[in-house]
Amino acid sequence: MVVRCIWGAEVVGSNPPSPTTYFGNDMKNILLFIIISLMIASIASAQRFNFAKDDHKFLVKEIENLKPNVEFVLLKTDEEYDAARKEFIGKGWNNVSAFTRWNETEGTCKIYIKDPLWKYEPELIGHEVAHCIWGRFHRGKEGLRTN
């Protein structure tokens, strides 16, 4: 029986030869290198683009506190909210939707969010609670999607 292989060689018999018979070990090594490179690139790509719905990605566990003492501060107007952001955040305050202040001495975590009767943004609460558990996990703007 004559079989034509995908690399164009004609094979006689029932056991076709391996590609290295025609291409040598160099081709095998090149193919192995390409496969490994593609795997590494896909893993690196997955790590680089693992943003959550809030446009932040988890970079590091600064702390791990599984029983944080959490206090919520509800800000009821734009004026209250802007004043709190200016006081506690400083430069760049106008780009922050909610924020957390961790007091390590007192062991408290204060989360500043908008009163839901004013603006309901529940997705921000989980992000801020994550700060109480893991600290500055997105390292400020470093973990923020910019495009």
N, CA, C and O atoms as CSV, one atom per row, in Angstrom:
chain,resi,resn,atom,element,x,y,z
A,1,MET,N,N,0.846,-1.161,0.000
A,1,MET,CA,C,0.000,0.000,0.000
A,1,MET,C,C,0.901,1.237,0.000
A,1,MET,O,O,1.898,1.287,0.721
A,2,VAL,N,N,0.539,2.241,-0.820
A,2,VAL,CA,C,1.284,3.491,-0.899
A,2,VAL,C,C,0.412,4.594,-0.313
A,2,VAL,O,O,-0.735,4.775,-0.721
A,3,VAL,N,N,0.968,5.331,0.652
A,3,VAL,CA,C,0.244,6.422,1.314
A,3,VAL,C,C,1.034,7.705,1.125
A,3,VAL,O,O,2.253,7.721,1.290
A,4,ARG,N,N,0.343,8.775,0.781
A,4,ARG,CA,C,1.020,10.070,0.674
A,4,ARG,C,C,0.818,10.800,2.002
A,4,ARG,O,O,-0.319,11.039,2.408
A,5,CYS,N,N,1.907,11.154,2.680
A,5,CYS,CA,C,1.865,11.849,3.969
A,5,CYS,C,C,1.601,13.335,3.761
A,5,CYS,O,O,1.739,13.849,2.651
A,6,ILE,N,N,1.225,14.013,4.826
A,6,ILE,CA,C,0.907,15.438,4.716
A,6,ILE,C,C,2.120,16.264,4.329
A,6,ILE,O,O,1.960,17.363,3.797
A,7,TRP,N,N,3.332,15.773,4.578
A,7,TRP,CA,C,4.523,16.536,4.190
A,7,TRP,C,C,5.020,16.145,2.808
A,7,TRP,O,O,6.108,16.546,2.394
A,8,GLY,N,N,4.205,15.348,2.085
A,8,GLY,CA,C,4.458,15.091,0.679
A,8,GLY,C,C,5.217,13.823,0.361
A,8,GLY,O,O,5.389,13.504,-0.816
A,9,ALA,N,N,5.676,13.094,1.344
A,9,ALA,CA,C,6.445,11.876,1.067
A,9,ALA,C,C,5.500,10.710,0.814
A,9,ALA,O,O,4.415,10.625,1.389
A,10,GLU,N,N,5.936,9.826,-0.051
A,10,GLU,CA,C,5.167,8.607,-0.284
A,10,GLU,C,C,5.721,7.528,0.630
A,10,GLU,O,O,6.932,7.332,0.728
A,11,VAL,N,N,4.811,6.836,1.292
A,11,VAL,CA,C,5.209,5.794,2.233
A,11,VAL,C,C,4.649,4.475,1.752
A,11,VAL,O,O,3.477,4.378,1.387
A,12,VAL,N,N,5.496,3.457,1.752
A,12,VAL,CA,C,5.060,2.131,1.365
A,12,VAL,C,C,4.972,1.298,2.640
A,12,VAL,O,O,5.912,1.263,3.435
A,13,GLY,N,N,3.858,0.639,2.824
A,13,GLY,CA,C,3.688,-0.189,4.006
A,13,GLY,C,C,2.674,0.436,4.955
A,13,GLY,O,O,2.031,1.434,4.631
A,14,SER,N,N,2.544,-0.171,6.134
A,14,SER,CA,C,1.503,0.267,7.059
A,14,SER,C,C,2.014,1.213,8.147
A,14,SER,O,O,1.198,1.831,8.830
A,15,ASN,N,N,3.315,1.351,8.335
A,15,ASN,CA,C,3.850,2.219,9.393
A,15,ASN,C,C,4.583,3.409,8.775
A,15,ASN,O,O,5.748,3.283,8.397
A,16,PRO,N,N,3.918,4.563,8.667
A,16,PRO,CA,C,4.578,5.729,8.073
A,16,PRO,C,C,5.697,6.238,8.985
A,16,PRO,O,O,5.598,6.144,10.208
A,17,PRO,N,N,6.747,6.771,8.391
A,17,PRO,CA,C,7.850,7.300,9.190
A,17,PRO,C,C,7.463,8.604,9.869
A,17,PRO,O,O,6.498,9.256,9.471
A,18,SER,N,N,8.216,8.982,10.891
A,18,SER,CA,C,7.952,10.245,11.594
A,18,SER,C,C,8.490,11.400,10.771
A,18,SER,O,O,9.316,11.191,9.883
A,19,PRO,N,N,8.034,12.626,11.053
A,19,PRO,CA,C,8.524,13.792,10.317
A,19,PRO,C,C,10.034,13.970,10.440
A,19,PRO,O,O,10.660,14.520,9.533
A,20,THR,N,N,10.633,13.516,11.546
A,20,THR,CA,C,12.082,13.692,11.716
A,20,THR,C,C,12.868,12.875,10.699
A,20,THR,O,O,14.031,13.172,10.425
A,21,THR,N,N,12.232,11.838,10.136
A,21,THR,CA,C,12.898,11.053,9.101
A,21,THR,C,C,13.214,11.931,7.898
A,21,THR,O,O,14.262,11.781,7.270
A,22,TYR,N,N,12.305,12.847,7.581
A,22,TYR,CA,C,12.481,13.699,6.413
A,22,TYR,C,C,13.059,15.073,6.755
A,22,TYR,O,O,13.778,15.664,5.949
A,23,PHE,N,N,12.743,15.583,7.954
A,23,PHE,CA,C,13.165,16.937,8.301
A,23,PHE,C,C,14.333,16.977,9.282
A,23,PHE,O,O,14.979,18.016,9.415
A,24,GLY,N,N,14.612,15.904,9.954
A,24,GLY,CA,C,15.707,15.858,10.909
A,24,GLY,C,C,15.307,16.416,12.267
A,24,GLY,O,O,14.210,16.948,12.435
A,25,ASN,N,N,16.207,16.290,13.227
A,25,ASN,CA,C,15.945,16.749,14.589
A,25,ASN,C,C,15.887,18.267,14.691
A,25,ASN,O,O,15.267,18.790,15.617
A,26,ASP,N,N,16.516,18.988,13.768
A,26,ASP,CA,C,16.478,20.450,13.807
A,26,ASP,C,C,15.041,20.953,13.688
A,26,ASP,O,O,14.628,21.850,14.422
A,27,MET,N,N,14.291,20.377,12.769
A,27,MET,CA,C,12.903,20.790,12.582
A,27,MET,C,C,12.086,20.458,13.829
A,27,MET,O,O,11.230,21.242,14.240
A,28,LYS,N,N,12.344,19.321,14.417
A,28,LYS,CA,C,11.643,18.917,15.636
A,28,LYS,C,C,11.920,19.932,16.740
A,28,LYS,O,O,11.000,20.320,17.461
A,29,ASN,N,N,13.159,20.363,16.883
A,29,ASN,CA,C,13.521,21.337,17.908
A,29,ASN,C,C,12.888,22.697,17.633
A,29,ASN,O,O,12.463,23.385,18.561
A,30,ILE,N,N,12.824,23.082,16.373
A,30,ILE,CA,C,12.200,24.351,16.012
A,30,ILE,C,C,10.713,24.320,16.345
A,30,ILE,O,O,10.184,25.279,16.907
A,31,LEU,N,N,10.039,23.229,16.004
A,31,LEU,CA,C,8.612,23.099,16.318
A,31,LEU,C,C,8.372,23.117,17.824
A,31,LEU,O,O,7.427,23.751,18.292
A,32,LEU,N,N,9.207,22.438,18.573
A,32,LEU,CA,C,9.093,22.428,20.026
A,32,LEU,C,C,9.277,23.835,20.583
A,32,LEU,O,O,8.537,24.253,21.474
A,33,PHE,N,N,10.252,24.560,20.067
A,33,PHE,CA,C,10.507,25.935,20.496
A,33,PHE,C,C,9.291,26.825,20.208
A,33,PHE,O,O,8.900,27.626,21.056
A,34,ILE,N,N,8.702,26.694,19.037
A,34,ILE,CA,C,7.533,27.496,18.670
A,34,ILE,C,C,6.358,27.194,19.593
A,34,ILE,O,O,5.680,28.112,20.054
A,35,ILE,N,N,6.117,25.933,19.862
A,35,ILE,CA,C,5.005,25.540,20.734
A,35,ILE,C,C,5.199,26.099,22.137
A,35,ILE,O,O,4.262,26.649,22.716
A,36,ILE,N,N,6.396,25.966,22.690
A,36,ILE,CA,C,6.673,26.478,24.039
A,36,ILE,C,C,6.544,28.004,24.063
A,36,ILE,O,O,5.997,28.564,25.013
A,37,SER,N,N,7.044,28.674,23.028
A,37,SER,CA,C,6.945,30.139,22.961
A,37,SER,C,C,5.491,30.596,22.934
A,37,SER,O,O,5.129,31.566,23.600
A,38,LEU,N,N,4.666,29.903,22.170
A,38,LEU,CA,C,3.253,30.260,22.108
A,38,LEU,C,C,2.568,30.042,23.452
A,38,LEU,O,O,1.721,30.842,23.851
A,39,MET,N,N,2.920,28.986,24.144
A,39,MET,CA,C,2.343,28.720,25.461
A,39,MET,C,C,2.731,29.819,26.445
A,39,MET,O,O,1.879,30.315,27.182
A,40,ILE,N,N,3.994,30.201,26.466
A,40,ILE,CA,C,4.468,31.251,27.373
A,40,ILE,C,C,3.788,32.575,27.040
A,40,ILE,O,O,3.370,33.300,27.943
A,41,ALA,N,N,3.675,32.892,25.770
A,41,ALA,CA,C,3.032,34.146,25.358
A,41,ALA,C,C,1.570,34.182,25.779
A,41,ALA,O,O,1.075,35.224,26.208
A,42,SER,N,N,0.878,33.057,25.662
A,42,SER,CA,C,-0.532,33.046,26.040
A,42,SER,C,C,-0.704,33.182,27.545
A,42,SER,O,O,-1.654,33.823,27.995
A,43,ILE,N,N,0.184,32.600,28.329
A,43,ILE,CA,C,0.125,32.736,29.786
A,43,ILE,C,C,0.413,34.182,30.183
A,43,ILE,O,O,-0.305,34.753,31.004
A,44,ALA,N,N,1.452,34.774,29.610
A,44,ALA,CA,C,1.790,36.166,29.909
A,44,ALA,C,C,0.651,37.091,29.511
A,44,ALA,O,O,0.343,38.046,30.223
A,45,SER,N,N,0.035,36.813,28.392
A,45,SER,CA,C,-1.078,37.632,27.922
A,45,SER,C,C,-2.253,37.531,28.892
A,45,SER,O,O,-2.889,38.541,29.194
A,46,ALA,N,N,-2.545,36.351,29.373
A,46,ALA,CA,C,-3.649,36.164,30.315
A,46,ALA,C,C,-3.385,36.924,31.604
A,46,ALA,O,O,-4.307,37.509,32.172
A,47,GLN,N,N,-2.141,36.928,32.080
A,47,GLN,CA,C,-1.800,37.652,33.300
A,47,GLN,C,C,-1.914,39.159,33.094
A,47,GLN,O,O,-2.295,39.883,34.015
A,48,ARG,N,N,-1.591,39.630,31.914
A,48,ARG,CA,C,-1.575,41.056,31.647
A,48,ARG,C,C,-2.981,41.616,31.487
A,48,ARG,O,O,-3.183,42.807,31.722
A,49,PHE,N,N,-3.948,40.816,31.102
A,49,PHE,CA,C,-5.264,41.325,30.774
A,49,PHE,C,C,-6.356,40.790,31.695
A,49,PHE,O,O,-7.498,40.641,31.262
A,50,ASN,N,N,-6.038,40.500,32.941
A,50,ASN,CA,C,-7.035,39.955,33.843
A,50,ASN,C,C,-7.714,41.065,34.656
A,50,ASN,O,O,-7.731,41.019,35.886
A,51,PHE,N,N,-8.265,42.048,33.969
A,51,PHE,CA,C,-8.963,43.139,34.626
A,51,PHE,C,C,-10.357,42.690,35.034
A,51,PHE,O,O,-11.018,41.928,34.329
A,52,ALA,N,N,-10.787,43.185,36.196
A,52,ALA,CA,C,-12.151,42.920,36.641
A,52,ALA,C,C,-13.090,43.924,35.970
A,52,ALA,O,O,-12.645,44.789,35.217
A,53,LYS,N,N,-14.362,43.806,36.242
A,53,LYS,CA,C,-15.350,44.700,35.634
A,53,LYS,C,C,-15.162,46.146,36.067
A,53,LYS,O,O,-15.645,47.061,35.399
A,54,ASP,N,N,-14.465,46.361,37.177
A,54,ASP,CA,C,-14.228,47.732,37.651
A,54,ASP,C,C,-12.955,48.342,37.049
A,54,ASP,O,O,-12.498,49.398,37.488
A,55,ASP,N,N,-12.391,47.673,36.047
A,55,ASP,CA,C,-11.192,48.137,35.333
A,55,ASP,C,C,-9.922,48.117,36.179
A,55,ASP,O,O,-8.976,48.845,35.880
A,56,HIS,N,N,-9.885,47.309,37.212
A,56,HIS,CA,C,-8.684,47.119,38.019
A,56,HIS,C,C,-8.271,45.654,37.945
A,56,HIS,O,O,-9.087,44.775,37.666
A,57,LYS,N,N,-6.991,45.409,38.200
A,57,LYS,CA,C,-6.548,44.019,38.295
A,57,LYS,C,C,-5.839,43.812,39.622
A,57,LYS,O,O,-5.255,44.732,40.195
A,58,PHE,N,N,-5.908,42.592,40.084
A,58,PHE,CA,C,-5.307,42.208,41.361
A,58,PHE,C,C,-3.825,41.959,41.143
A,58,PHE,O,O,-3.455,41.061,40.387
A,59,LEU,N,N,-2.965,42.743,41.796
A,59,LEU,CA,C,-1.526,42.612,41.610
A,59,LEU,C,C,-0.821,41.938,42.775
A,59,LEU,O,O,0.101,41.150,42.564
A,60,VAL,N,N,-1.239,42.235,44.006
A,60,VAL,CA,C,-0.481,41.747,45.161
A,60,VAL,C,C,-1.364,41.734,46.410
A,60,VAL,O,O,-2.276,42.548,46.552
A,61,LYS,N,N,-1.076,40.803,47.301
A,61,LYS,CA,C,-1.688,40.826,48.631
A,61,LYS,C,C,-0.738,41.607,49.533
A,61,LYS,O,O,0.282,41.079,49.976
A,62,GLU,N,N,-1.073,42.854,49.801
A,62,GLU,CA,C,-0.246,43.665,50.695
A,62,GLU,C,C,-0.380,43.135,52.125
A,62,GLU,O,O,0.598,43.081,52.869
A,63,ILE,N,N,-1.580,42.753,52.492
A,63,ILE,CA,C,-1.897,42.129,53.777
A,63,ILE,C,C,-2.903,41.019,53.483
A,63,ILE,O,O,-3.346,40.861,52.346
A,64,GLU,N,N,-3.254,40.265,54.497
A,64,GLU,CA,C,-4.397,39.357,54.378
A,64,GLU,C,C,-5.096,39.341,55.716
A,64,GLU,O,O,-4.634,38.717,56.671
A,65,ASN,N,N,-6.220,40.038,55.772
A,65,ASN,CA,C,-7.005,40.159,56.990
A,65,ASN,C,C,-8.393,39.601,56.695
A,65,ASN,O,O,-9.224,40.277,56.087
A,66,LEU,N,N,-8.636,38.379,57.123
A,66,LEU,CA,C,-9.908,37.721,56.805
A,66,LEU,C,C,-11.028,38.077,57.780
A,66,LEU,O,O,-12.165,37.636,57.615
A,67,LYS,N,N,-10.698,38.885,58.805
A,67,LYS,CA,C,-11.726,39.354,59.746
A,67,LYS,C,C,-11.556,40.859,59.966
A,67,LYS,O,O,-11.292,41.306,61.082
A,68,PRO,N,N,-11.711,41.632,58.892
A,68,PRO,CA,C,-11.513,43.076,59.043
A,68,PRO,C,C,-12.648,43.725,59.830
A,68,PRO,O,O,-13.799,43.299,59.743
A,69,ASN,N,N,-12.315,44.745,60.587
A,69,ASN,CA,C,-13.301,45.558,61.290
A,69,ASN,C,C,-13.693,46.678,60.325
A,69,ASN,O,O,-12.965,47.660,60.179
A,70,VAL,N,N,-14.834,46.526,59.672
A,70,VAL,CA,C,-15.230,47.426,58.592
A,70,VAL,C,C,-16.289,48.414,59.070
A,70,VAL,O,O,-17.247,48.061,59.758
A,71,GLU,N,N,-16.074,49.657,58.677
A,71,GLU,CA,C,-17.037,50.722,58.953
A,71,GLU,C,C,-17.341,51.406,57.619
A,71,GLU,O,O,-16.431,51.701,56.844
A,72,PHE,N,N,-18.615,51.655,57.358
A,72,PHE,CA,C,-19.008,52.335,56.125
A,72,PHE,C,C,-19.376,53.779,56.428
A,72,PHE,O,O,-20.053,54.068,57.415
A,73,VAL,N,N,-18.928,54.666,55.579
A,73,VAL,CA,C,-19.301,56.080,55.662
A,73,VAL,C,C,-20.103,56.383,54.397
A,73,VAL,O,O,-19.580,56.305,53.286
A,74,LEU,N,N,-21.378,56.729,54.580
A,74,LEU,CA,C,-22.251,57.025,53.446
A,74,LEU,C,C,-22.225,58.521,53.177
A,74,LEU,O,O,-22.559,59.326,54.046
A,75,LEU,N,N,-21.831,58.876,51.983
A,75,LEU,CA,C,-21.785,60.272,51.567
A,75,LEU,C,C,-23.044,60.549,50.752
A,75,LEU,O,O,-23.344,59.838,49.793
A,76,LYS,N,N,-23.781,61.600,51.149
A,76,LYS,CA,C,-25.138,61.778,50.646
A,76,LYS,C,C,-25.297,62.782,49.507
A,76,LYS,O,O,-26.355,62.833,48.880
A,77,THR,N,N,-24.272,63.577,49.228
A,77,THR,CA,C,-24.374,64.575,48.162
A,77,THR,C,C,-23.036,64.682,47.440
A,77,THR,O,O,-22.014,64.193,47.921
A,78,ASP,N,N,-23.058,65.329,46.282
A,78,ASP,CA,C,-21.812,65.588,45.554
A,78,ASP,C,C,-20.839,66.392,46.412
A,78,ASP,O,O,-19.635,66.133,46.403
A,79,GLU,N,N,-21.361,67.357,47.144
A,79,GLU,CA,C,-20.509,68.219,47.963
A,79,GLU,C,C,-19.819,67.414,49.056
A,79,GLU,O,O,-18.611,67.553,49.248
A,80,GLU,N,N,-20.561,66.574,49.777
A,80,GLU,CA,C,-19.970,65.718,50.824
A,80,GLU,C,C,-18.922,64.789,50.226
A,80,GLU,O,O,-17.835,64.602,50.771
A,81,TYR,N,N,-19.288,64.222,49.099
A,81,TYR,CA,C,-18.398,63.258,48.460
A,81,TYR,C,C,-17.104,63.920,48.001
A,81,TYR,O,O,-16.016,63.392,48.232
A,82,ASP,N,N,-17.221,65.072,47.353
A,82,ASP,CA,C,-16.037,65.783,46.892
A,82,ASP,C,C,-15.164,66.225,48.059
A,82,ASP,O,O,-13.938,66.144,47.978
A,83,ALA,N,N,-15.778,66.690,49.143
A,83,ALA,CA,C,-15.016,67.141,50.314
A,83,ALA,C,C,-14.236,65.978,50.925
A,83,ALA,O,O,-13.067,66.136,51.278
A,84,ALA,N,N,-14.867,64.817,51.051
A,84,ALA,CA,C,-14.182,63.641,51.621
A,84,ALA,C,C,-13.043,63.193,50.716
A,84,ALA,O,O,-11.958,62.867,51.197
A,85,ARG,N,N,-13.281,63.176,49.420
A,85,ARG,CA,C,-12.219,62.754,48.496
A,85,ARG,C,C,-11.049,63.729,48.544
A,85,ARG,O,O,-9.896,63.298,48.565
A,86,LYS,N,N,-11.314,65.012,48.561
A,86,LYS,CA,C,-10.238,66.008,48.629
A,86,LYS,C,C,-9.451,65.868,49.920
A,86,LYS,O,O,-8.222,65.941,49.913
A,87,GLU,N,N,-10.154,65.668,51.031
A,87,GLU,CA,C,-9.496,65.580,52.341
A,87,GLU,C,C,-8.601,64.344,52.462
A,87,GLU,O,O,-7.474,64.441,52.947
A,88,PHE,N,N,-9.091,63.204,52.032
A,88,PHE,CA,C,-8.370,61.957,52.294
A,88,PHE,C,C,-7.521,61.452,51.127
A,88,PHE,O,O,-6.585,60.680,51.338
A,89,ILE,N,N,-7.826,61.867,49.924
A,89,ILE,CA,C,-7.087,61.352,48.774
A,89,ILE,C,C,-6.080,62.367,48.256
A,89,ILE,O,O,-4.964,62.006,47.882
A,90,GLY,N,N,-6.470,63.623,48.234
A,90,GLY,CA,C,-5.562,64.650,47.732
A,90,GLY,C,C,-5.557,64.686,46.216
A,90,GLY,O,O,-6.609,64.636,45.577
A,91,LYS,N,N,-4.371,64.771,45.649
A,91,LYS,CA,C,-4.219,64.892,44.199
A,91,LYS,C,C,-4.884,63.703,43.481
A,91,LYS,O,O,-4.708,62.549,43.871
A,92,GLY,N,N,-5.633,64.006,42.449
A,92,GLY,CA,C,-6.290,62.961,41.663
A,92,GLY,C,C,-7.602,62.492,42.253
A,92,GLY,O,O,-8.140,61.472,41.822
A,93,TRP,N,N,-8.132,63.217,43.235
A,93,TRP,CA,C,-9.345,62.795,43.926
A,93,TRP,C,C,-10.549,62.678,43.011
A,93,TRP,O,O,-11.433,61.858,43.261
A,94,ASN,N,N,-10.606,63.488,41.944
A,94,ASN,CA,C,-11.808,63.506,41.107
A,94,ASN,C,C,-11.958,62.264,40.229
A,94,ASN,O,O,-12.998,62.090,39.593
A,95,ASN,N,N,-10.945,61.398,40.179
A,95,ASN,CA,C,-11.042,60.169,39.383
A,95,ASN,C,C,-11.456,58.959,40.212
A,95,ASN,O,O,-11.521,57.847,39.689
A,96,VAL,N,N,-11.734,59.160,41.489
A,96,VAL,CA,C,-12.022,58.051,42.401
A,96,VAL,C,C,-13.527,57.961,42.632
A,96,VAL,O,O,-14.171,58.960,42.951
A,97,SER,N,N,-14.087,56.754,42.470
A,97,SER,CA,C,-15.530,56.556,42.636
A,97,SER,C,C,-15.917,56.168,44.063
A,97,SER,O,O,-17.027,56.461,44.508
A,98,ALA,N,N,-15.017,55.520,44.767
A,98,ALA,CA,C,-15.197,55.144,46.172
A,98,ALA,C,C,-13.783,54.932,46.709
A,98,ALA,O,O,-12.845,54.761,45.930
A,99,PHE,N,N,-13.623,54.940,48.031
A,99,PHE,CA,C,-12.277,54.728,48.559
A,99,PHE,C,C,-12.332,54.152,49.957
A,99,PHE,O,O,-13.363,54.189,50.628
A,100,THR,N,N,-11.198,53.619,50.381
A,100,THR,CA,C,-11.072,52.965,51.678
A,100,THR,C,C,-9.876,53.538,52.405
A,100,THR,O,O,-8.835,53.814,51.809
A,101,ARG,N,N,-10.043,53.713,53.710
A,101,ARG,CA,C,-8.926,54.142,54.561
A,101,ARG,C,C,-8.697,53.065,55.602
A,101,ARG,O,O,-9.603,52.730,56.365
A,102,TRP,N,N,-7.481,52.519,55.636
A,102,TRP,CA,C,-7.121,51.461,56.575
A,102,TRP,C,C,-6.316,52.080,57.696
A,102,TRP,O,O,-5.296,52.727,57.460
A,103,ASN,N,N,-6.784,51.875,58.933
A,103,ASN,CA,C,-6.061,52.354,60.103
A,103,ASN,C,C,-5.494,51.133,60.810
A,103,ASN,O,O,-6.197,50.451,61.556
A,104,GLU,N,N,-4.229,50.868,60.569
A,104,GLU,CA,C,-3.601,49.660,61.111
A,104,GLU,C,C,-3.528,49.695,62.638
A,104,GLU,O,O,-3.651,48.658,63.289
A,105,THR,N,N,-3.328,50.885,63.210
A,105,THR,CA,C,-3.239,51.017,64.667
A,105,THR,C,C,-4.545,50.628,65.332
A,105,THR,O,O,-4.551,49.888,66.316
A,106,GLU,N,N,-5.661,51.129,64.793
A,106,GLU,CA,C,-6.973,50.818,65.352
A,106,GLU,C,C,-7.543,49.510,64.813
A,106,GLU,O,O,-8.485,48.959,65.381
A,107,GLY,N,N,-6.975,49.016,63.722
A,107,GLY,CA,C,-7.483,47.794,63.105
A,107,GLY,C,C,-8.821,47.993,62.418
A,107,GLY,O,O,-9.623,47.064,62.318
A,108,THR,N,N,-9.058,49.212,61.944
A,108,THR,CA,C,-10.333,49.491,61.289
A,108,THR,C,C,-10.125,49.820,59.821
A,108,THR,O,O,-9.077,50.307,59.398
A,109,CYS,N,N,-11.157,49.534,59.082
A,109,CYS,CA,C,-11.164,49.791,57.654
A,109,CYS,C,C,-12.418,50.617,57.375
A,109,CYS,O,O,-13.534,50.121,57.525
A,110,LYS,N,N,-12.238,51.875,56.972
A,110,LYS,CA,C,-13.370,52.754,56.674
A,110,LYS,C,C,-13.565,52.832,55.173
A,110,LYS,O,O,-12.657,53.198,54.426
A,111,ILE,N,N,-14.765,52.482,54.749
A,111,ILE,CA,C,-15.106,52.510,53.329
A,111,ILE,C,C,-16.043,53.691,53.088
A,111,ILE,O,O,-17.107,53.794,53.699
A,112,TYR,N,N,-15.629,54.572,52.190
A,112,TYR,CA,C,-16.412,55.749,51.834
A,112,TYR,C,C,-17.122,55.474,50.509
A,112,TYR,O,O,-16.493,55.315,49.463
A,113,ILE,N,N,-18.446,55.425,50.588
A,113,ILE,CA,C,-19.253,55.151,49.393
A,113,ILE,C,C,-20.432,56.118,49.344
A,113,ILE,O,O,-20.752,56.792,50.323
A,114,LYS,N,N,-21.052,56.162,48.203
A,114,LYS,CA,C,-22.229,57.011,48.027
A,114,LYS,C,C,-23.451,56.337,48.642
A,114,LYS,O,O,-23.634,55.125,48.524
A,115,ASP,N,N,-24.273,57.133,49.291
A,115,ASP,CA,C,-25.529,56.640,49.851
A,115,ASP,C,C,-26.384,56.090,48.705
A,115,ASP,O,O,-26.568,56.775,47.699
A,116,PRO,N,N,-26.909,54.865,48.840
A,116,PRO,CA,C,-27.677,54.272,47.738
A,116,PRO,C,C,-28.963,55.032,47.408
A,116,PRO,O,O,-29.499,54.879,46.310
A,117,LEU,N,N,-29.465,55.846,48.336
A,117,LEU,CA,C,-30.631,56.670,48.021
A,117,LEU,C,C,-30.245,57.827,47.101
A,117,LEU,O,O,-31.099,58.405,46.429
A,118,TRP,N,N,-28.961,58.157,47.075
A,118,TRP,CA,C,-28.460,59.211,46.187
A,118,TRP,C,C,-27.989,58.596,44.877
A,118,TRP,O,O,-28.499,58.928,43.807
A,119,LYS,N,N,-27.003,57.687,44.967
A,119,LYS,CA,C,-26.494,56.980,43.781
A,119,LYS,C,C,-26.183,55.547,44.197
A,119,LYS,O,O,-25.334,55.316,45.057
A,120,TYR,N,N,-26.858,54.604,43.598
A,120,TYR,CA,C,-26.685,53.190,43.939
A,120,TYR,C,C,-25.583,52.592,43.084
A,120,TYR,O,O,-25.759,52.427,41.877
A,121,GLU,N,N,-24.438,52.261,43.695
A,121,GLU,CA,C,-23.290,51.681,42.996
A,121,GLU,C,C,-22.743,50.489,43.789
A,121,GLU,O,O,-21.637,50.556,44.325
A,122,PRO,N,N,-23.514,49.402,43.865
A,122,PRO,CA,C,-23.094,48.263,44.690
A,122,PRO,C,C,-21.793,47.612,44.237
A,122,PRO,O,O,-21.098,47.008,45.054
A,123,GLU,N,N,-21.443,47.718,42.951
A,123,GLU,CA,C,-20.222,47.094,42.446
A,123,GLU,C,C,-18.972,47.684,43.102
A,123,GLU,O,O,-17.927,47.034,43.139
A,124,LEU,N,N,-19.070,48.896,43.612
A,124,LEU,CA,C,-17.915,49.526,44.254
A,124,LEU,C,C,-17.659,48.966,45.654
A,124,LEU,O,O,-16.525,48.981,46.134
A,125,ILE,N,N,-18.701,48.479,46.298
A,125,ILE,CA,C,-18.560,47.978,47.669
A,125,ILE,C,C,-17.614,46.781,47.715
A,125,ILE,O,O,-16.736,46.726,48.576
A,126,GLY,N,N,-17.775,45.834,46.814
A,126,GLY,CA,C,-16.900,44.661,46.789
A,126,GLY,C,C,-15.443,45.029,46.577
A,126,GLY,O,O,-14.555,44.460,47.213
A,127,HIS,N,N,-15.195,45.979,45.685
A,127,HIS,CA,C,-13.824,46.439,45.423
A,127,HIS,C,C,-13.218,47.022,46.698
A,127,HIS,O,O,-12.072,46.735,47.043
A,128,GLU,N,N,-14.003,47.844,47.392
A,128,GLU,CA,C,-13.487,48.487,48.610
A,128,GLU,C,C,-13.304,47.484,49.750
A,128,GLU,O,O,-12.348,47.595,50.517
A,129,VAL,N,N,-14.192,46.524,49.870
A,129,VAL,CA,C,-14.024,45.474,50.892
A,129,VAL,C,C,-12.750,44.666,50.607
A,129,VAL,O,O,-12.060,44.240,51.534
A,130,ALA,N,N,-12.448,44.459,49.328
A,130,ALA,CA,C,-11.202,43.757,48.967
A,130,ALA,C,C,-9.982,44.510,49.500
A,130,ALA,O,O,-8.991,43.884,49.876
A,131,HIS,N,N,-10.041,45.843,49.538
A,131,HIS,CA,C,-8.943,46.618,50.135
A,131,HIS,C,C,-8.822,46.321,51.628
A,131,HIS,O,O,-7.712,46.271,52.158
A,132,CYS,N,N,-9.948,46.125,52.309
A,132,CYS,CA,C,-9.913,45.807,53.746
A,132,CYS,C,C,-9.271,44.443,53.986
A,132,CYS,O,O,-8.639,44.223,55.019
A,133,ILE,N,N,-9.433,43.545,53.045
A,133,ILE,CA,C,-8.896,42.191,53.193
A,133,ILE,C,C,-7.433,42.117,52.738
A,133,ILE,O,O,-6.605,41.510,53.418
A,134,TRP,N,N,-7.114,42.729,51.595
A,134,TRP,CA,C,-5.780,42.557,50.994
A,134,TRP,C,C,-4.962,43.835,50.848
A,134,TRP,O,O,-3.885,43.805,50.253
A,135,GLY,N,N,-5.443,44.945,51.370
A,135,GLY,CA,C,-4.675,46.186,51.291
A,135,GLY,C,C,-4.711,46.797,49.901
A,135,GLY,O,O,-5.717,46.709,49.196
A,136,ARG,N,N,-3.612,47.410,49.517
A,136,ARG,CA,C,-3.536,48.096,48.210
A,136,ARG,C,C,-3.213,47.085,47.107
A,136,ARG,O,O,-2.117,47.081,46.547
A,137,PHE,N,N,-4.185,46.238,46.814
A,137,PHE,CA,C,-3.965,45.108,45.897
A,137,PHE,C,C,-3.744,45.520,44.448
A,137,PHE,O,O,-3.113,44.781,43.692
A,138,HIS,N,N,-4.247,46.681,44.044
A,138,HIS,CA,C,-4.021,47.098,42.652
A,138,HIS,C,C,-2.965,48.190,42.545
A,138,HIS,O,O,-2.725,48.722,41.462
A,139,ARG,N,N,-2.336,48.524,43.665
A,139,ARG,CA,C,-1.237,49.492,43.705
A,139,ARG,C,C,-1.563,50.797,42.988
A,139,ARG,O,O,-0.822,51.252,42.116
A,140,GLY,N,N,-2.671,51.374,43.371
A,140,GLY,CA,C,-3.058,52.651,42.788
A,140,GLY,C,C,-3.309,52.550,41.307
A,140,GLY,O,O,-4.023,51.660,40.846
A,141,LYS,N,N,-2.722,53.461,40.560
A,141,LYS,CA,C,-2.951,53.517,39.107
A,141,LYS,C,C,-2.252,52.394,38.360
A,141,LYS,O,O,-2.577,52.124,37.204
A,142,GLU,N,N,-1.288,51.730,39.010
A,142,GLU,CA,C,-0.564,50.647,38.343
A,142,GLU,C,C,-1.499,49.531,37.868
A,142,GLU,O,O,-1.303,48.967,36.791
A,143,GLY,N,N,-2.512,49.220,38.676
A,143,GLY,CA,C,-3.444,48.159,38.325
A,143,GLY,C,C,-4.708,48.641,37.654
A,143,GLY,O,O,-5.680,47.892,37.557
A,144,LEU,N,N,-4.716,49.886,37.184
A,144,LEU,CA,C,-5.890,50.462,36.551
A,144,LEU,C,C,-5.770,50.379,35.033
A,144,LEU,O,O,-4.724,50.691,34.462
A,145,ARG,N,N,-6.855,49.955,34.390
A,145,ARG,CA,C,-6.880,49.928,32.929
A,145,ARG,C,C,-6.867,51.367,32.428
A,145,ARG,O,O,-7.634,52.206,32.899
A,146,THR,N,N,-5.992,51.641,31.472
A,146,THR,CA,C,-5.831,53.019,31.005
A,146,THR,C,C,-6.424,53.270,29.632
A,146,THR,O,O,-6.504,54.422,29.208
A,147,ASN,N,N,-6.839,52.238,28.928
A,147,ASN,CA,C,-7.381,52.474,27.581
A,147,ASN,C,C,-8.835,52.178,27.508
A,147,ASN,O,O,-9.442,52.325,26.447
